[in-house]
């Protein structure tokens, strides 16, 4: 029985390229899921504060203006965090889809080498390219969230930072 080892080595190398992308996506997902968890915890904390501020049973004449201002700030932050959590959710979905495309690419490459002949009609390259495109889309969502994170901090610190001390670039 003769075996073409060069062909086998090339096949294994071809199968490993998408597998490396799976690892890269895993690292990106780890960071994304951590950020997702932190933002969800912050949303829950702000929502608890919102409920506490709304439970005030004082008559309107006795309402503290600082509490009213804080409630408005909490509501603005909640809206911003909800937009951010949507971006991160979309990024996670893209990353998971990219992992699926890379795993499918590896599977198809392996089946082309050792599987039935009819599988050769399915070319794995478009699936790999689709995985890269979806991965890029996820990175765009993640980058957008990073940009929005600065805005969230500006909203949270809005009462503490005097308008004249902020630069026009912000």
N, C-alpha and C positions, 0 to 999 in steps of 0.2 A: 504494500500500500504506500503510494507516494503522496506526499503532502507539499503543497506550495506554501512554504513558510512566509515568503515575502508577501504574498497575497493576504495571508492571515494577519500578519503584522499591520498591513495597510488597513484592513477591515477594522481591527481593534482600535487603531489610531482614529479612524473616522468615527467610530462609535463613541470614543472618549471626548471628542470636541463638544457634542451636545451635553455630555455628562458634566463637563466643567462648567457649562452655562447653568446647569441645574444648581451646582454649588454656589455660583455667583448670585443667582436669584435667591437662594436660601439665605445668604448673608443680607441681601437687601430686605428680604421679608422679615428677618429677625429685627432689624432696626425699625421697619414700618410697624410691625405688630407691637413693639414696645411703645412707639409714639402713639399708636391707636389706643393702647391701654391707658396711657397717661392722660390723653385728652378726654377719654370717656370718664375717667375718675374726676377730672376737673369739671366736666359738665355736670356730673352728679353732685359735686360739692357746691357749684354755683346754683344748681336747681334747688338744693336744700336751703341755701341762703335766700333765694328768691321766695320760697315758701314761708320761711321765717319772717321775712320782711312783709309779706302780704298778710300774715296772720295777725298783724297788729290790730288790736281791738280798740285803739284810741279813737276818739272823735277827730274829724278832719282838722279842727282848729289846733289840736295838740300834736299833730304829726310833725316829727322832726324833719326839717328840710334836708339834713344830711342823709337821712334814711331814704328819702325820696330820690335824692341824687344817686345814692348807692344802688337803689333798685333799678334806676335807669341804666346805670353802668353795668349791672349784672345782666340785664336784658340784652344790651348791646353785645356783651361778651358771649352770652349764650348763642346768639344768632351767629356770631363769628366762629365760635367753636363748632357749631353744627355744620357750617360750610366746610370747615377744615376737616372734620371727621368724614364728611362725604368724599373729599378729595383723597384722603388716606384709604378709605374703603375702595375707591376706584383703583388706586395704585395697587392695593393688595390683590384685587381681582385680576388686574393685568399681570402682576408677577406670578400668581398661581397659574394663570392661563399660559404664560410663557414657559413655566416649568412643564406643564402638560405637553406643550408643543415640542420641547427639547427631549422629553422622555419618549414621545412618539417618534421623533426623528431617530433617536438611538435604536429604538425597537425596529423601525423599518430598515435601518442600515444593517442590523443584525439578521433580520429575516431575509434581506436581499442576498446575504452571503450564505446562510445556512437554512433558509426556509424554502417553501414551495416556489416553483418558477413563476407562477402567476403574480406573486407579490412584486416582481421586478417592474411591473407596469406603474406602480406607485413610486414616484420619485420623492425622496426625503428632503431635497434641497428647498422646495417651496415651503414646506412645513417649518424648517429651520429658520428661513427668512421671516416667515409669519411670526414665529416665536420672538425673533429679534425686534420686529416692529411692535409687537405687543409689549415687550420689555421696555422699549423706548417710550411708549405711551405711558407706562407705569412710572418711569423716571420723570417724565414731564409732570404728571400729577404730583409726584413727590416733591419736585422742585417748586411747583406752585404752592404747595403747603408750606414749604420752608419760607417762601416770600411772605405768605399770609401770617406765619407765626410772628413775624416782626410787628405786623399790624395789630395782632392780638395783644401783644405786650404793650404797644402804645395805647390801646383801649384800656387795658387794665391799669396802667399807670397814668392815664389821662388826667386824673384829679391831682396827681402829685407833681407832674411836670408842668411848669408854667409855660404858656404859649410862646413868650418871648425868648425862652431858652432853647426852643427847638429850632433846628436848622431847616431851611426851606427844602433841602434835599429829601427830607424824610417825608 
